[in-house]
Amino acid sequence: MGESLKGLKRTVMCGDFRESNISNTVTAMGWVQRKRNLGGLVFVDLRDRTGILQVVFGDKINEDAFKKADGVKSEYCIAVTGKIVKREAPNENIPTGMVELQGEQIKILSESETPPIYIKENLDAAENIRLKYRYLDLRRPDMQRIFKIRHKTAKIMRDFLDESGFIEIETPMLTKSTPEGARDYLVPSRNYKGKFYALPQSPQLFKQLLMVSGYDKYFQIVKCFRDEDLRANRQPEFTQVDMELSFVEEDDVIALNEKLIKKVFKEIADVDVKLPIERMQYKVAMEKYGSDKPDLRFGMEIQDISDVVKNSEFKVFQDALQNGGSVRAIKAEGCANMGRKQIDKLGEFVKTFKAKGLAWIALKDGEIKSSILKFLSEEDINNIKHVMNANTEDLILIVADKNSVVFQSLGELRLHLAKELNILKDNKEFRFVWITEFPLLSYNEEENRYQAEHHPFTMPMDEDIQYLESEPSRVRAKAYDIVLNGEELGGGSIRIHDTKLQERMFKVLGFTQESAWERFGFLLQAFKYGPPPHGGLAYGFDRLIMFLTGTENIKDVIAFPKNQNAACVMTQAPDVVDEKQLKELGIDVFQEN
Amino acid sequence: MGESLKGLKRTVMCGDFRESNISNTVTAMGWVQRKRNLGGLVFVDLRDRTGILQVVFGDKINEDAFKKADGVKSEYCIAVTGKIVKREAPNENIPTGMVELQGEQIKILSESETPPIYIKENLDAAENIRLKYRYLDLRRPDMQRIFKIRHKTAKIMRDFLDESGFIEIETPMLTKSTPEGARDYLVPSRNYKGKFYALPQSPQLFKQLLMVSGYDKYFQIVKCFRDEDLRANRQPEFTQVDMELSFVEEDDVIALNEKLIKKVFKEIADVDVKLPIERMQYKVAMEKYGSDKPDLRFGMEIQDISDVVKNSEFKVFQDALQNGGSVRAIKAEGCANMGRKQIDKLGEFVKTFKAKGLAWIALKDGEIKSSILKFLSEEDINNIKHVMNANTEDLILIVADKNSVVFQSLGELRLHLAKELNILKDNKEFRFVWITEFPLLSYNEEENRYQAEHHPFTMPMDEDIQYLESEPSRVRAKAYDIVLNGEELGGGSIRIHDTKLQERMFKVLGFTQESAWERFGFLLQAFKYGPPPHGGLAYGFDRLIMFLTGTENIKDVIAFPKNQNAACVMTQAPDVVDEKQLKELGIDVFQEN
């Protein structure tokens, strides 16, 4: 067992020692980063969350301490008392490098076995090992930096919202399972056997009820849950910065959040976000970038060449156009010399997004090469060049299909090429854009019904409400997403606050009046008592921290994340439980044969 | 459907209008508290979360608005534009009472049916109705005040901890079921059928691991869960202000938290908490107050009269003393005239705490009455009077039994009498006390083994570690509770940070080495890599808010609470779920016959 503190107090953190401390008698505590014995002197780099301080022990300073210090190893936890002196050989690479601590007393608070991973920046260890020994992984300075930033970001956002009149109100974790979302995590009830709570996918309904209750401005930094198969950068539990405001329209929510975004990015990342942030209609985003979260840090916009190829003899083009689709293209500048194999790979790539193929035109010096040369007249090619604003050495890549396929495949191809061509190398830009006027509904072909694009509580645009039943796909929503560098940072909408309109919406989604009331009766009832107009927005906090820390793995911004199977490698959760526990809950584990 | 805002902006909140606003043209929005038509004028009390503003509509001000306003009813949500004028008949009871708004335009944003509960302070409605229409209950000004205070308290605590170098770090909600606590809420895993996550009862192990990781000072305001039968003032999900610090001993944790408590009570309740807060050893608290959370706002301490009755002939006393128990008493001042029936009721009361009976001595003027008069000599009575410091008109109440029964029954009797005698009427005191030196372990007679009083990670006091195996009940813990007016506000301890000692602790608790490693292996393993000395504390945040708002029902400080059966009356959670959902989780609902 290590030595006890027994009244010994730390006087200052390791990273905070400066020349002004010289000749102070101090006590520092932390971990041994490394120890070197250089003849009569033992040097220890002592580390805590603030940095590293050099400690020197010598038989002339204090012989007992010197001997004891000589026995320490990496990651021992120690306390050292002594005097701060000027360092003979300053180390300008660290802030404490002008001074060192002459160790007169040392307490070994606890020993350490050799850690299975190095406690250092930019560790290159297998993720599984990092997760298993998460407490050591979290000891690494780059991880500590991330969690300091995460804390500070939450603080800045809370302070901003508090100053803006928002009240943080906690909503329940044990709530009701609702359809129309992702898969819920369920919690069996002991009092009502056979019934279940659900962990919330978001506090959506509760925050709307708080608006009905007159809280006016609500926010919460809150855990949400989705039991989905985990893609990269998804976690079963994640954190939202969630807000809702009364008596507002889209512009109010957007203006407030622009100020919040500006503040966070300035204070954390020293990035100046220019306001107002650009806005782009969903339709434009899809047509130009094939995505509702366009990365605007580079061009390569999609162009519609339907008009100029409408008379070409290429059957694929004709089919697409006749079926209400289109022919569109992107231009890879200076890529006319791309090899055949590489282009074929791009063709394979777009096929994963259901495109039937990829046509191409390479504008080589004095020569045109193309997969569809025989179908195109010189005029066709000139027209395409003109629409694409293409020059010699450019490569034009074309997809013809129904619009949804054209947009997605070219949108993905655009991103793919940007990566392949390293277009964003050294790009430090933070390029924000609001996407607006989303479709309210989309048609789910599998289930043969409309479903809410955002959620069933989103307000249709005033001028489109009339089409709710007759032309559901035509209805646009009062919804807005904030997109940063091609990633959705947050999103929200103005909500329906009228029982009748909400009932119409549920009907379009395929609910009977009875089933809508069974599921959402409390909301429909609440709307009968003077609900205010309201709307809100929620940020994915984990993703925001990824941006602010320049991290690409969501696991790095969550202290104790789950792996791809939603398991905690460290604690071995989930785990079996006692039969007695299940019996109390009235459930059985189902035996599959 | 109500009217749309269509660009109309609220300029100021209802409660904020003052004489300085006179002649401003403004737009206010809110709810109709009441409407009166006094001939040619319609008066509307317009309410939002900040207060009430009087709005006047007249056919001479604007006829259309007047007519429309005449149609509004209570709880309609409206927007009014007009001019602020000086009020002819000021209302000094409300802050806005010097002015009124002359309504020139009115929009009815939504209508309201007659609400099932009144939107007013101090509502006297059945709890079930309040919970069912929680969104209306939360609209009442006293409820809104509570949630503003809750928000502000969390803000103050966060700010304080941030300024003190703490980092807020989120720990997992989907974690591992651990024994040695209350009953866990379980969450079935879809990926590992037959395995379960548990919702955390506290972030205990994770915060200790964060100390191993060198985060130095952690905090979190976090939801915790216990699936226990709900007593009054218990909820299945509750909020903790949880903290942990490295390189500290008891005094460090206590000193920091005293500053925090002082700040919160000053800023929220304008109460000056004198520091340092009194400390009392567990043993003393039990002996004087029969409780580890003594209410020190009144005396009536328990006195040991074993010595002075040791020669009495009363068999009950003799039996208690011979069996290692004691004879103790409390004094009800001026209660010598209490009726026989009432005293009998007190006797029944102590029997619910396993006392065999209650002996009493009433010191009436010139006369002694007592249930045990025949067993006591005059000298005995004088000695008892002396020890009890009792005077004429006092009533002495005596229990003889084993100590645990004596303490509990007299401790409860003391509280009961204080209530009966209305001793705390008009007492506005906030009386804090730290209880220290708790026993580390207690013997569980049912399970025939020792269990942790606090939790299995609590550090024994240095001088008692030697008795861990030989005399477990003798070992005191480095634990401390902060008690306010007889309620536990928070508690914590210094933790074990040594694998060997932690293993010894688990062994005393009846774990084999194998089962301890199976359950807590990650903690035992973590302690092998230089764990720092550490300790912490957690507050019950809901209870703290109850104190700060003077609320006696925990449901009043939780926005959407559960009822006594852990159900949400409003949303009807828990609820049945689709068979498909259960199948995906590999569980069956157990059919009881």
Interface residues (C-beta under 8 A of the other chain):
Chain A: M1 G2 S4 L5 K6 G7 K9 R10 M13 M29 G30 W31 V32 R47 D48 R49 E75 Y76 C77 A79 L109 S110 E111 S112 E113 P115 Y133 R134 Y135 L136 L138 R139 Q144 F147 K148 R150 H151 A154 K155 R158 D162 I167 E168 I169 E170 T171 P172 M173 L174 T175 K176 S177 R183 D184 Y185 L186 V187 P188 S189 R190 N191 Y192 K193 G194 K195 F196 Y197 A198 L199 L205 F206 L209 L210 V212 S213 G214 Y215 D216 K223 F225 D227 P236 E237 T239 S246 F247 V248 E249 D252 D462 H497 D498 K500 L501 F522 Q525 A526 F527 K528 Y529 G530 P531 P532 P533 I558 A559 F560 K562 N565 A566 A567 C568 M570 T571 Q572 A573 P574 D575 V576 V577 Q581 L582 K583 E584 L585 G586 I587 D588 V589 F590 E592
Chain B: M1 G2 S4 L5 K6 G7 K9 R10 M13 M29 G30 W31 V32 R47 D48 R49 E75 Y76 C77 A79 L109 S110 E111 S112 E113 P115 Y133 R134 Y135 L136 L138 R139 M143 Q144 F147 K148 R150 H151 A154 K155 R158 D162 I167 E168 I169 E170 T171 P172 M173 L174 T175 K176 S177 R183 D184 Y185 L186 V187 P188 S189 R190 N191 Y192 K193 G194 K195 F196 Y197 A198 L199 L205 F206 L209 L210 V212 S213 G214 Y215 D216 K223 F225 D227 P236 E237 T239 S246 F247 V248 E249 D252 D462 H497 D498 K500 L501 F522 Q525 A526 F527 K528 Y529 G530 P531 P532 P533 I558 A559 F560 K562 N565 A566 A567 C568 M570 T571 Q572 A573 P574 D575 V576 V577 Q581 L582 K583 E584 L585 G586 I587 D588 V589 F590 E592
